[in-house]
Amino acid sequence: MAPSGPGSSARRRCRRVLYWIPVVFITLLLGWSYYAYAIQLCIVSMENTGEQVVCLMAYHLLFGMFVWSYWKTIFTLPMNPSKEFHLSYAEKELLEREPRGEAHQEVLRRAAKDLPIYTRTMSGAIRYCDRCQLIKPDRCHHCSVCDKCILKMDHHCPWVNNCVGFSNYKFFLLFLAYSLLYCLFIAATDLQYFIKFWTNGLPDTQAKFHIMFLFFAAAMFSVSLSSLFGYHCWLVSKNKSTLEAFRSPVFRHGTDKNGFSLGFRKNMRQVFGDEKKYWLLPIFSSLGDGCSFPTCLVNQDPEQPSTPAGLSSTAKNPENHQFPAKPLRESQSHLLTDSQSWTESSTNPGKCKAGMSNPALTMENET
């Protein structure tokens, strides 16, 4: 890594300032829309008191949820891999001495043997970040803008000047949802006054120009937001990130575009959590810690050692596979223990720790 001097430090500061320009633009646009709708449209132009009260109440509810979710998306720090994924000092020294190749990978394999990771590079190697000097957890990627590895990274969004990942993906979805509802509500309630503008039905005041531009802005943003929100709803239903939609995750058995999908309901619960009362609020309720995720794979790892004693019935049926010995985090693991889909073994606690079997949902085994 090149040493940083005064020049590079000044450039970084300038970039940080420039990155806030889209956020400032959205903030100013939001401030103007509040003035144009609440003051110029509702108070100045609306003559019916009942209509004013209803519109202002509904508007402030949507405005408040929009601002709250936008704020949380911007200022929630992206989560980084925990210490267990960082190499020790001895492992770093050993890695530096080994040339790139099989010996290099052997060091990483030994370091990763007890980690809950199942994804690989396109060549089948352990996913390692040279910049952060850590073994990447599943669905973790290095963001070149933040210069950090981000857990379950979706994308870096310039409109929030933040990485959208495990810690704030729910907030980002709610931001899209409430901003879309905000624009649709403005466009719907402003439509009759927009028509009056073109038919000369409005008094000749500055309010008529705010009403006109407010409708245009709301209608245009509604179109773009609806497509973006629809796309992310599809991603959630398939349990994919934006990066995974463009490049499918690679497991030991090969590429699997639906490797993390557990079905629509469980995919939703993984993002929004188990308690439905929190689903529509920008309060963190996602399941897990972002470092490990349940997988739904169809091929067993060919390098997995022979089936342990007591699970011979599983080995007889090629469609049934065991879970890996490495346990998932508790909050993620319970997604896989739904009573409708799984039969837990209560006779041997050791078996439960090793895993359960089901022909419809299997996890890749690691050695």
Secondary structure, DSSP 4 states (H G I P E B T S, - for coil): -PPP-HHHHHHHHHHHHHHTHHHHHHHHHHHHHHIIIIIIIIIII---HHHHHHHHHHHHHHHHHHHHHHHHHHHSPPP---GGGBPPHHHHHHHHHSPTTHHHHHHHHHHHTTS---EE-TTS---EETTTTEEPPTT-EEETTTTEEETT--EEETTTTEEESTTTHHHHHHHHHHHHHHHHHHHHHHHHHHHHHHTT-S-SSTHHHHHHHHHHHHHHHHHHHHHHHHHHHHHHHHT--HHHHHS--EETTEE-TTTT---HHHHHHHHH-S-GGGTTSSS---SS-SS-----BSS--TTPPPPPTT-HHHHHSTT--PPPSSPPPHHHHGGGG-TTT-----S-HHHHHH----TT-B-----
